[in-house]
Amino acid sequence: MGFLRSVMLLVVIFFLAGCSSLIDSDQPHVVPDMVVNLKPGDTVGQTFVARHGGLNGISLWLEADNSARGQLILHLRVDPNVDSDIDKVSLSLEKLDVPGFYHFPLQIDDSSHNAYRYIFLELQGTGLVSVGAAPGETYIDGAAYFNHEPRDAQLAFQLSYDIGAIVSEIIRSFVYDGVMILILSILLYVVPGYAIILIFFQKKAFSNIVKRIQHEQ
C-alpha cells in the first residue's frame, strides 16, 4: 500500500504542477578549457542512457561566435554505428544570443526507458559554435564524440521526458507488479493449499473404503 500511495502522490504532484515535461540534469557541468568547437563539416555528439520512457528533448550548452549564421541540426540515433535517424531537428543560430542551455524538442520516444541513444550536432552555415563539455568522469553512461569518434569527455546536456509517458510507465509497472504478485501468491499459497485439501480428501475416501471392507468382513 505504501508503494501505491507513493505512486498516486507522484501523479498528483505532476498534474498539480501543470508540467508537460520532466527535465533531468544528466551532465550540467561546463569546464571552459574543455568546450568543443563545432565548425561546418564537423560533428559533435554524445552517447547516453535515457532513464525514463517518453524522451522528448535534449538541451545542450551552446555559445555562438559573432560570425555564426545558419542553423544547427541535431540527429538522434540508436548508437554511433547506425546511419539512420530516429529523429532530426534544427535550431536557428540567431537564437543563440547568450551562452547557456538550448533545447531541442524531439518526438516522444516511448521505448526510451533505460535505452542507449546517440545524438550529434552539425552546423549548416558559417562561423563557429562552442559546445560545453566536462571531463569524462562527470557522466558514466556515455561519452562525447567528435566526428563520430569517442573522446574522454562529456558534453553538458540535460534530457527531458514527457510527463504523461512517465505516468503511464509507472502505472504499467504497477499493474505488472500486481499481476506477478497475484501469480506468485497463487503458486505459493493456493496451489499448495489445494493440493493439501485434495490429499486430505483422498486419504479420507481411502479410509472410508477400508472401513467398509472391514465392516463387510
MITOR-518373 format. One record per residue (C-alpha): residue number from 1; y, x, z; residue in one letter. Coordinates in nm, 4 decimals, padded with zeros to 6 digits. Example, Ala and Ser with C-alpha at 12.3 -4.5 7.8 and 13.67 -1.06 7.14 Angstrom:
<atoms>
{atom 1 {-00.4500 01.2300 00.7800} "A"} {atom 2 {-00.1060 01.3670 00.7140} "S"} 
</atoms>
This chain:
<atoms>
{atom 1 {00.0000 00.0000 00.0000} "M"} {atom 2 {00.2358 00.2901 00.0697} "G"} {atom 3 {00.1987 00.4137 -00.2859} "F"} {atom 4 {00.2687 00.0648 -00.4214} "L"} {atom 5 {00.5831 00.0331 -00.2121} "R"} {atom 6 {00.6993 00.3746 -00.3346} "S"} {atom 7 {00.6461 00.2749 -00.6963} "V"} {atom 8 {00.8284 -00.0551 -00.6533} "M"} {atom 9 {01.1162 00.1208 -00.4747} "L"} {atom 10 {01.1417 00.3728 -00.7586} "L"} {atom 11 {01.1538 00.0928 -01.0157} "V"} {atom 12 {01.4237 -00.0932 -00.8224} "V"} {atom 13 {01.6333 00.2238 -00.7862} "I"} {atom 14 {01.6154 00.2916 -01.1599} "F"} {atom 15 {01.7232 -00.0595 -01.2528} "F"} {atom 16 {01.9947 -00.0803 -00.9891} "L"} {atom 17 {02.1385 00.2478 -01.1059} "A"} {atom 18 {02.1748 00.0997 -01.4532} "G"} {atom 19 {02.0474 00.4207 -01.6133} "C"} {atom 20 {01.8842 00.4383 -01.9519} "S"} {atom 21 {01.7645 00.7982 -01.9225} "S"} {atom 22 {01.6375 01.0403 -01.6616} "L"} {atom 23 {01.7685 01.3966 -01.7022} "I"} {atom 24 {01.5652 01.6910 -01.5736} "D"} {atom 25 {01.7305 02.0254 -01.5019} "S"} {atom 26 {01.4480 02.2258 -01.6545} "D"} {atom 27 {01.6305 02.5566 -01.7021} "Q"} {atom 28 {02.0042 02.5201 -01.6299} "P"} {atom 29 {02.0918 02.8873 -01.5828} "H"} {atom 30 {02.3092 03.0849 -01.8244} "V"} {atom 31 {02.3390 03.4628 -01.7970} "V"} {atom 32 {02.6401 03.5791 -02.0041} "P"} {atom 33 {02.4723 03.9003 -02.1182} "D"} {atom 34 {02.1695 03.7101 -02.2484} "M"} {atom 35 {02.3293 03.4476 -02.4749} "V"} {atom 36 {02.1679 03.4310 -02.8179} "V"} {atom 37 {02.3962 03.4313 -03.1207} "N"} {atom 38 {02.2970 03.1852 -03.3909} "L"} {atom 39 {02.4213 03.2534 -03.7456} "K"} {atom 40 {02.3451 03.0812 -04.0774} "P"} {atom 41 {01.9958 03.1823 -04.1922} "G"} {atom 42 {01.8618 03.2398 -03.8382} "D"} {atom 43 {01.6866 03.0081 -03.5929} "T"} {atom 44 {01.6925 02.9929 -03.2139} "V"} {atom 45 {01.4211 02.7959 -03.0350} "G"} {atom 46 {01.2394 02.7160 -02.7124} "Q"} {atom 47 {00.8921 02.6008 -02.6141} "T"} {atom 48 {00.8485 02.3743 -02.3118} "F"} {atom 49 {00.6229 02.1217 -02.1414} "V"} {atom 50 {00.7565 01.7680 -02.1023} "A"} {atom 51 {00.6927 01.6382 -01.7505} "R"} {atom 52 {00.7089 01.2666 -01.8351} "H"} {atom 53 {00.6370 01.0274 -02.1147} "G"} {atom 54 {00.9289 00.8919 -02.3142} "G"} {atom 55 {01.1020 01.2187 -02.4049} "L"} {atom 56 {01.4219 01.1022 -02.5736} "N"} {atom 57 {01.6514 01.4031 -02.5927} "G"} {atom 58 {01.7348 01.7615 -02.5068} "I"} {atom 59 {02.0611 01.9248 -02.4013} "S"} {atom 60 {02.1365 02.2884 -02.4824} "L"} {atom 61 {02.4142 02.5152 -02.3595} "W"} {atom 62 {02.6306 02.5960 -02.6626} "L"} {atom 63 {02.9570 02.7725 -02.7451} "E"} {atom 64 {03.1023 02.7877 -03.0957} "A"} {atom 65 {03.3465 03.0534 -03.2139} "D"} {atom 66 {03.6745 02.9593 -03.3799} "N"} {atom 67 {03.5371 03.0095 -03.7314} "S"} {atom 68 {03.2317 02.7846 -03.6849} "A"} {atom 69 {03.2206 02.4989 -03.9361} "R"} {atom 70 {02.9371 02.2689 -04.0338} "G"} {atom 71 {02.6547 02.1341 -03.8220} "Q"} {atom 72 {02.3620 02.2298 -03.6039} "L"} {atom 73 {02.0186 02.0956 -03.6955} "I"} {atom 74 {01.7637 02.0594 -03.4152} "L"} {atom 75 {01.3948 02.0340 -03.5064} "H"} {atom 76 {01.1287 01.9045 -03.2661} "L"} {atom 77 {00.7717 02.0173 -03.3337} "R"} {atom 78 {00.4351 02.0251 -03.1569} "V"} {atom 79 {00.4359 02.4053 -03.1438} "D"} {atom 80 {00.5797 02.7066 -03.3332} "P"} {atom 81 {00.2779 02.7255 -03.5655} "N"} {atom 82 {00.3258 02.3754 -03.7068} "V"} {atom 83 {00.5504 02.3281 -04.0108} "D"} {atom 84 {00.6130 01.9523 -03.9808} "S"} {atom 85 {00.8800 01.7974 -03.7574} "D"} {atom 86 {00.8214 01.5247 -03.5022} "I"} {atom 87 {01.1933 01.4567 -03.5208} "D"} {atom 88 {01.5116 01.6147 -03.6560} "K"} {atom 89 {01.8727 01.5501 -03.5502} "V"} {atom 90 {02.2119 01.7031 -03.6230} "S"} {atom 91 {02.5278 01.7768 -03.4261} "L"} {atom 92 {02.8675 01.8469 -03.5793} "S"} {atom 93 {03.0180 02.1820 -03.4774} "L"} {atom 94 {03.3519 02.0056 -03.4359} "E"} {atom 95 {03.2129 01.8523 -03.1138} "K"} {atom 96 {03.1622 02.1955 -02.9551} "L"} {atom 97 {03.5146 02.2115 -02.8175} "D"} {atom 98 {03.4254 02.3756 -02.4836} "V"} {atom 99 {03.1250 02.5823 -02.3680} "P"} {atom 100 {02.8625 02.3681 -02.1995} "G"} {atom 101 {02.5585 02.1470 -02.2439} "F"} {atom 102 {02.5459 01.9317 -02.5552} "Y"} {atom 103 {02.2939 01.6532 -02.6006} "H"} {atom 104 {02.0645 01.5991 -02.8992} "F"} {atom 105 {01.9175 01.2456 -02.8859} "P"} {atom 106 {01.5589 01.2090 -03.0093} "L"} {atom 107 {01.3326 00.9211 -03.0942} "Q"} {atom 108 {01.1353 00.8155 -02.7864} "I"} {atom 109 {00.8139 01.0177 -02.7639} "D"} {atom 110 {00.5645 00.8031 -02.5685} "D"} {atom 111 {00.2985 01.0754 -02.5844} "S"} {atom 112 {00.5133 01.3499 -02.4305} "S"} {atom 113 {00.3702 01.3428 -02.0763} "H"} {atom 114 {00.2560 01.6989 -01.9986} "N"} {atom 115 {00.2737 01.7741 -02.3714} "A"} {atom 116 {00.3657 02.1111 -02.5192} "Y"} {atom 117 {00.6659 02.0970 -02.7530} "R"} {atom 118 {00.8839 02.3332 -02.9551} "Y"} {atom 119 {01.2465 02.2906 -03.0586} "I"} {atom 120 {01.4622 02.5167 -03.2704} "F"} {atom 121 {01.8181 02.5175 -03.3976} "L"} {atom 122 {01.9552 02.6192 -03.7345} "E"} {atom 123 {02.3204 02.6438 -03.8344} "L"} {atom 124 {02.4200 02.4839 -04.1613} "Q"} {atom 125 {02.7704 02.6068 -04.2307} "G"} {atom 126 {02.9736 02.9124 -04.1335} "T"} {atom 127 {03.0609 03.1059 -03.8215} "G"} {atom 128 {02.8591 03.1686 -03.5100} "L"} {atom 129 {02.7245 02.9618 -03.2181} "V"} {atom 130 {02.6174 03.1194 -02.8889} "S"} {atom 131 {02.3181 02.9588 -02.7193} "V"} {atom 132 {02.2926 03.0012 -02.3428} "G"} {atom 133 {01.9888 03.1865 -02.2071} "A"} {atom 134 {01.8453 03.3469 -01.8953} "A"} {atom 135 {01.5597 03.5839 -01.8018} "P"} {atom 136 {01.2006 03.4872 -01.8797} "G"} {atom 137 {01.1059 03.4157 -01.5182} "E"} {atom 138 {01.3548 03.1289 -01.4869} "T"} {atom 139 {01.1094 02.8921 -01.6601} "Y"} {atom 140 {00.7312 02.9334 -01.6569} "I"} {atom 141 {00.6148 02.6750 -01.9132} "D"} {atom 142 {00.7620 02.8209 -02.2315} "G"} {atom 143 {00.9725 03.0900 -02.3926} "A"} {atom 144 {01.2801 03.1359 -02.6072} "A"} {atom 145 {01.2271 03.2072 -02.9767} "Y"} {atom 146 {01.4392 03.3886 -03.2339} "F"} {atom 147 {01.3432 03.3309 -03.5968} "N"} {atom 148 {01.0199 03.1712 -03.4682} "H"} {atom 149 {00.9205 03.4824 -03.2704} "E"} {atom 150 {00.8922 03.4624 -02.8884} "P"} {atom 151 {01.1315 03.6537 -02.6671} "R"} {atom 152 {01.1221 03.7424 -02.2972} "D"} {atom 153 {01.3941 03.4919 -02.2216} "A"} {atom 154 {01.4536 03.1197 -02.1726} "Q"} {atom 155 {01.7207 02.9051 -02.3309} "L"} {atom 156 {01.9360 02.6949 -02.0997} "A"} {atom 157 {01.8125 02.3401 -02.1594} "F"} {atom 158 {01.7680 02.0012 -01.9970} "Q"} {atom 159 {01.5209 01.7354 -02.1095} "L"} {atom 160 {01.5902 01.3633 -02.0907} "S"} {atom 161 {01.3432 01.0745 -02.0744} "Y"} {atom 162 {01.3604 00.7024 -02.1379} "D"} {atom 163 {01.3536 00.5146 -01.8053} "I"} {atom 164 {01.1586 00.2215 -01.9498} "G"} {atom 165 {00.8874 00.4552 -02.0773} "A"} {atom 166 {00.8620 00.6269 -01.7369} "I"} {atom 167 {00.8328 00.2934 -01.5533} "V"} {atom 168 {00.5657 00.1755 -01.7994} "S"} {atom 169 {00.3795 00.5019 -01.7488} "E"} {atom 170 {00.3872 00.4588 -01.3697} "I"} {atom 171 {00.2605 00.1006 -01.3963} "I"} {atom 172 {-00.0196 00.2020 -01.6345} "R"} {atom 173 {-00.1170 00.4830 -01.3998} "S"} {atom 174 {-00.1175 00.2473 -01.1019} "F"} {atom 175 {-00.3295 -00.0112 -01.2864} "V"} {atom 176 {-00.5718 00.2605 -01.3990} "Y"} {atom 177 {-00.5976 00.3977 -01.0436} "D"} {atom 178 {-00.6569 00.0458 -00.9126} "G"} {atom 179 {-00.9359 -00.0193 -01.1612} "V"} {atom 180 {-01.1000 00.3147 -01.0812} "M"} {atom 181 {-01.0836 00.2415 -00.7065} "I"} {atom 182 {-01.2385 -00.1003 -00.7682} "L"} {atom 183 {-01.5210 00.0514 -00.9739} "I"} {atom 184 {-01.5865 00.3199 -00.7125} "L"} {atom 185 {-01.5836 00.0577 -00.4365} "S"} {atom 186 {-01.8429 -00.1451 -00.6251} "I"} {atom 187 {-02.0598 00.1620 -00.6759} "L"} {atom 188 {-02.0248 00.2800 -00.3162} "L"} {atom 189 {-02.0472 -00.0493 -00.1291} "Y"} {atom 190 {-02.1509 -00.3477 -00.3391} "V"} {atom 191 {-02.4406 -00.1884 -00.5282} "V"} {atom 192 {-02.5990 -00.0229 -00.2208} "P"} {atom 193 {-02.5457 -00.3431 -00.0225} "G"} {atom 194 {-02.7112 -00.5488 -00.2922} "Y"} {atom 195 {-02.9984 -00.3019 -00.3034} "A"} {atom 196 {-03.0462 -00.3256 00.0734} "I"} {atom 197 {-03.0453 -00.7065 00.0603} "I"} {atom 198 {-03.2912 -00.7029 -00.2276} "L"} {atom 199 {-03.5243 -00.4652 -00.0440} "I"} {atom 200 {-03.4973 -00.6778 00.2713} "F"} {atom 201 {-03.5935 -01.0000 00.0931} "F"} {atom 202 {-03.8706 -00.8263 -00.0968} "Q"} {atom 203 {-04.0129 -00.6973 00.2321} "K"} {atom 204 {-03.9774 -01.0406 00.3881} "K"} {atom 205 {-04.1523 -01.2047 00.0922} "A"} {atom 206 {-04.4329 -00.9470 00.1088} "F"} {atom 207 {-04.4660 -01.0041 00.4838} "S"} {atom 208 {-04.4976 -01.3794 00.4295} "N"} {atom 209 {-04.7708 -01.3244 00.1715} "I"} {atom 210 {-04.9638 -01.1006 00.4138} "V"} {atom 211 {-04.9305 -01.3556 00.6932} "K"} {atom 212 {-05.0505 -01.6338 00.4603} "R"} {atom 213 {-05.3563 -01.4305 00.3600} "I"} {atom 214 {-05.4363 -01.3528 00.7235} "Q"} {atom 215 {-05.3972 -01.7199 00.8180} "H"} {atom 216 {-05.6318 -01.8286 00.5397} "E"} {atom 217 {-05.8933 -01.5816 00.6610} "Q"} 
</atoms>
